[in-house]
Structures are given as C-alpha cells and as structure tokens.
C-alpha cells in the first residue's frame, strides 16, 4: 500500500508541475501544451474513431515483432549458454549486430521487404532480438551446475536437461528479460512507423510534428507510455503467477 501511495504521489507531482508551467504561462503552449489541450486531442481522436485504431495497430506491431524475437532468441540463447562451440560461432555476430542503429536499417528493410506490415514487424524484431538473445544466454548461464550434475546422475538426457532443469530454473530470469525487452520494443515503435504508415501512435506523432501539433504529439507519447505500463504490469502479474516462489529484493 505504501508503494502504491508513493507512486500516486510521484504521478501527481509531475502533473502538478506540468499544470504550473502551462497554466501559469511559464512556457509557450506551442512547445508544451497544457493537460487540457492534450485531453482535448485525445477526445477528438476518440470521437472520430481513430484513437482505437492507432492504439490497436501500434500494440499489434510491437507484440508481433517482440513475440518472434522471443520465440527465436529463447532456444538460441539457451543453446549458447550450454554449448561453447555454438557460442563461439554465433556470439561475435550477435555482438556486432546489436550495436547497429535500427533506424539505419530502415532503408534496407524497405528495399528487401517493401512497406507493408512485415517491414514494421522486422524493425521491432531487430530492435529487441540481439539484446534478448544475449540476456537469455546470461540468464541460463547462471543456473546452478550442481542441479545439472544431479539430473545427469539420475539419467536425464540432453532434452530433459533443457526442459526439466534448465528452463524451470531460469524461468524467473527469463520472464524479467522478456519484460525488459517488451519495453525496448515500444521505444522502436516510432522508427517502425516512420515510413509508409497510415495508422499507429508513432505515425500520428510524426505526422503532427510537421504542423507543430504538440498537443497530439504529447497525447501520442502519453498513450504509448500508458500502454507500455499495462504490458509491464501484465508481465509482472504473469511472473507472479508462473513463479510465485521467486522473491525479489524490495518486494
């Protein structure tokens, strides 16, 4: 309850400072719109029916791109953690690719994939995959070797080691990795929607930039943050449901 109270206090402190700056006339509303301006922008989009479409399309792009990133990174990261040869083969490529700026890859993804939804999914994928695979590898590497030795002594094969020992033991850490990379996926949304998009929160932010419609820009940013908070909450809830025995410092 105390944590919730502190969170509410911090939220209202930011809102109060925002109101003082805008309603008090300390900054121009061209640069920082007031809460009323932003609320009116959200209401306008809700009334014309575009709000739900923008939120849905952005959420879909983030979730699809991140989902395939997780599906591919999970097994590869687990194998990297257990196989020195496979790690030596693939890790240098992963380390190299994760430093490439995703925005610089946009022209190539358009050239190779066109401008349909697949290109946008790939941008989200590229923004999360290379970091996630290394995070999975690091998480799995921390599994206690005594557990593996005990499982081998009891006759466990390679597949059983992965499914019955390694995966359950590393699941709390893997869920944390997934939660963090979902957050990263949302940060690449504007990049994914910067070319040939006709809907999405990133699209309306970029479109509004041309007309200095900062109220719509702020509305888009706040909506991205709110949806991101919802996904983060759901991942935390999923973690508590799947690994209720896992305790954190500060919980």
C-alpha positions in Angstrom: 0.0 0.0 0.0 2.9 2.3 0.8 4.4 1.7 -2.6 1.1 2.5 -4.3 0.8 5.7 -2.3 4.3 6.8 -3.3 3.6 6.0 -6.9 0.5 8.1 -6.9 2.3 11.0 -5.2 5.0 10.9 -7.8 2.4 10.9 -10.6 0.5 13.9 -9.2 3.8 15.8 -8.5 4.6 15.6 -12.2 1.1 16.5 -13.2 1.2 19.5 -10.8 4.5 20.8 -12.2 3.1 20.4 -15.7 0.0 22.5 -14.7 2.1 25.2 -13.1 4.3 25.5 -16.2 1.5 25.7 -18.7 -1.5 27.3 -17.0 0.9 29.7 -15.3 2.2 30.9 -18.6 5.9 30.0 -17.9 6.2 28.2 -21.2 4.5 28.6 -24.5 1.8 26.1 -25.3 3.3 25.7 -28.8 6.2 23.9 -27.1 4.5 22.4 -24.1 0.7 22.0 -24.3 -1.4 22.1 -21.2 -3.1 18.9 -19.8 -6.4 20.3 -21.1 -5.0 20.6 -24.7 -3.7 17.1 -24.6 -7.0 15.7 -23.2 -8.9 17.5 -25.9 -6.6 16.0 -28.5 -7.4 12.5 -27.1 -11.1 13.2 -27.1 -11.0 14.4 -30.7 -9.3 11.2 -31.8 -11.8 9.1 -29.8 -14.7 10.9 -31.3 -13.6 10.4 -34.9 -12.8 6.7 -34.2 -9.1 7.0 -34.9 -7.9 6.5 -31.4 -8.8 2.9 -31.1 -7.3 2.1 -34.5 -4.0 3.8 -33.7 -3.7 2.1 -30.3 -4.5 -1.3 -31.8 -2.1 -1.1 -34.7 0.8 0.1 -32.6 0.2 -2.6 -30.0 -0.1 -5.3 -32.7 3.1 -4.2 -34.3 5.0 -4.2 -31.0 3.6 -7.5 -29.8 4.1 -9.4 -33.1 7.7 -8.1 -33.6 8.6 -8.8 -30.0 6.9 -12.2 -30.0 9.0 -13.5 -32.9 12.1 -12.1 -31.2 11.4 -14.0 -28.1 10.5 -17.2 -29.9 13.8 -17.3 -31.8 16.0 -15.8 -29.1 14.9 -18.2 -26.3 16.2 -21.5 -27.8 19.2 -19.9 -29.4 20.2 -18.2 -26.2 19.7 -21.4 -24.2 22.0 -23.3 -26.6 24.6 -20.6 -26.5 24.7 -20.9 -22.7 25.3 -24.6 -22.9 27.5 -25.0 -26.0 30.9 -23.3 -26.2 31.2 -24.1 -29.8 27.8 -22.8 -30.8 28.5 -19.7 -28.7 31.9 -19.1 -30.4 30.1 -19.4 -33.8 27.2 -17.1 -33.3 28.1 -14.7 -30.4 30.5 -12.5 -32.4 27.8 -11.9 -35.0 25.2 -11.1 -32.3 27.6 -8.7 -30.5 28.3 -7.0 -33.8 24.7 -6.7 -34.9 23.4 -5.4 -31.5 25.4 -2.2 -31.9 23.9 -1.3 -35.3 21.4 1.5 -35.0 18.0 0.2 -36.0 17.0 3.5 -37.7 19.9 3.0 -40.1 18.4 -0.4 -41.2 15.1 1.1 -42.2 16.1 1.8 -45.8 17.3 -1.8 -46.2 14.2 -3.3 -44.7 12.1 -1.3 -47.1 14.3 -2.4 -50.0 14.1 -6.1 -49.0 10.6 -6.3 -47.6 8.6 -3.4 -49.1 6.4 -1.1 -47.0 3.8 -3.4 -45.7 3.3 -4.6 -42.1 6.1 -7.2 -42.3 8.7 -4.4 -42.6 7.4 -2.8 -39.4 7.4 -6.1 -37.5 11.0 -6.7 -38.6 12.1 -3.3 -37.3 10.7 -4.2 -33.8 12.3 -7.6 -34.1 15.7 -6.1 -34.9 15.4 -3.7 -32.1 15.0 -6.4 -29.5 16.3 -9.7 -30.8 20.1 -9.2 -30.5 19.9 -7.9 -26.9 17.4 -10.5 -25.9 19.4 -13.5 -27.1 22.4 -12.3 -25.0 20.2 -11.7 -22.0 18.7 -15.2 -22.3 22.2 -16.7 -22.6 23.4 -14.8 -19.5 20.3 -15.9 -17.5 20.6 -19.6 -18.4 24.4 -19.5 -17.7 23.6 -18.7 -14.1 21.8 -22.0 -13.5 23.5 -23.9 -10.7 25.7 -26.6 -12.2 25.0 -28.9 -9.3 21.4 -29.2 -10.4 22.6 -30.3 -13.9 25.0 -32.8 -12.4 22.3 -34.2 -10.2 20.0 -34.5 -13.2 22.6 -36.3 -15.2 23.3 -38.7 -12.3 19.6 -39.5 -12.3 19.8 -40.4 -16.0 18.5 -37.2 -17.6 19.3 -36.7 -21.3 20.0 -33.5 -23.2 16.4 -32.7 -23.9 15.3 -33.5 -20.4 18.1 -31.2 -19.0 16.7 -28.3 -21.1 13.0 -28.9 -20.4 13.0 -30.3 -16.9 16.0 -28.5 -15.3 17.4 -25.5 -17.2 14.2 -23.9 -18.3 12.3 -24.1 -15.0 15.4 -22.9 -13.1 16.0 -19.9 -15.3 12.3 -19.1 -15.8 12.2 -16.1 -13.3 15.1 -14.5 -15.0 13.7 -15.2 -18.5 10.5 -13.5 -17.6 12.4 -10.5 -16.4 14.3 -10.5 -19.7 11.0 -10.6 -21.6 9.5 -7.8 -19.6 12.5 -5.5 -20.2 12.6 -6.2 -24.0 8.9 -5.5 -24.4 9.7 -2.1 -23.0 12.5 -1.7 -25.6 10.1 -2.8 -28.3 7.9 0.2 -27.5 10.8 2.5 -27.9 11.3 1.4 -31.5 7.6 2.0 -32.4 8.2 5.4 -33.9 11.1 4.1 -36.0 8.8 1.2 -37.3 6.0 3.6 -38.2 8.1 6.4 -39.7 7.8 5.2 -43.3 4.6 4.5 -45.2 2.4 4.0 -42.2 -1.2 5.3 -42.2 -2.0 4.5 -38.6 -0.4 4.0 -35.3 0.7 6.2 -32.4 4.1 6.6 -33.9 2.5 7.7 -37.1 0.4 10.4 -35.5 3.4 11.7 -33.6 5.5 12.1 -36.8 2.6 13.5 -38.7 1.8 16.1 -36.0 5.4 17.2 -36.0 5.0 18.7 -39.4 2.2 21.0 -38.2 3.6 21.7 -34.7 0.6 20.0 -33.2 2.3 19.4 -29.9 -0.9 18.5 -28.2 -1.3 15.5 -30.4 2.4 14.6 -30.0 2.1 14.7 -26.2 -1.1 12.6 -26.5 0.7 10.0 -28.6 3.6 9.9 -26.2 1.4 9.6 -23.1 -0.7 6.8 -24.8 2.5 4.9 -25.6 3.6 5.2 -22.0 0.3 4.1 -20.6 0.0 1.0 -22.9 3.6 0.2 -22.0 2.8 0.4 -18.3 -0.1 -2.0 -18.9 2.1 -4.5 -20.7 4.7 -4.2 -17.9 2.0 -4.8 -15.3 0.8 -7.9 -17.2 4.3 -9.3 -17.4 4.8 -8.7 -13.7 1.5 -10.4 -13.0 2.5 -13.3 -15.2 5.7 -13.7 -13.3 3.9 -13.9 -10.0 1.5 -16.5 -11.4 4.2 -18.7 -13.0 7.0 -18.4 -10.4 5.3 -17.5 -7.1 8.3 -18.8 -5.2 10.6 -16.2 -6.7 11.4 -13.4 -4.3 12.9 -10.0 -5.1 14.9 -7.6 -3.0 12.4 -4.9 -2.0 9.2 -6.9 -2.6 
